[in-house]
Amino acid sequence: MVHLVDMALKRYQTDRRLFLWIWLVLFVVPWFIPIGEDNPEMPVMGWVYVFTHPIDILGDLYFIGMFGLLFGVPATVFGWVLHCIIVIARDAIRKRTHDVG
């Protein structure tokens, strides 16, 4: 029988560069995927609108906040989970090759 007290936690080293690349891909790529059924438009066009039309402070702040929530938060969460899976798998592969050789 395994007791919880006997179990040791395994610590993994965070790979910040890997996480940054995963996050950038998950954050930027969806900007260029057309959204909508009747008139599909890429979300990046919202930034073009913000910089080419007269200043509307509340509308611009709303757009920036929603853009961050819709793209930034999921990219961070999924990027971190994907990063953890890759780091754990990479550590297991290194351990396996180190034990063999």
C-alpha positions, -999 to +999 in steps of 0.1 A: +000+000+000+013+034-009+010+062+016+007+098+006+035+106+031+059+083+012+054+100-022+079+126-032+070+154-055+090+157-087+100+192-096+105+202-132+125+231-146+104+257-164+115+264-199+106+300-204+117+302-240+095+272-249+066+287-231+070+321-248+071+305-283+040+284-275+022+314-261+031+336-291+018+309-316-014+305-296-019+342-292-010+355-327-023+328-351-060+331-341-058+368-351-057+357-388-085+331-387-116+345-403-146+347-379-182+350-388-206+333-411-221+360-433-191+383-436-160+365-422-134+389-410-100+384-393-098+398-357-065+416-366-087+440-387-099+454-353-065+468-347-065+484-382-098+500-372-085+513-339-055+529-356-072+544-386-105+558-372-110+588-349-102+582-312-130+567-292-114+562-258-141+539-243-145+519-274-108+515-279-103+504-243-132+480-246-117+465-277-082+462-262-097+446-230-119+421-249-090+413-273-068+405-243-095+384-226-105+365-258-069+358-270-045+364-242-061+344-214-067+312-234-033+314-250-017+317-215-037+288-200-034+264-229+002+274-235+012+267-199-005+233-199+011+224-233+044+236-220+041+214-188+033+183-209+063+189-232+086+195-203+075+164-185+078+143-216+112+157-224+124+150-189+111+114-191+129+109-225+161+123-211+159+101-180+152+070-202+182+077-225+204+085-195+195+052-177+202+032-209+235+048-217 
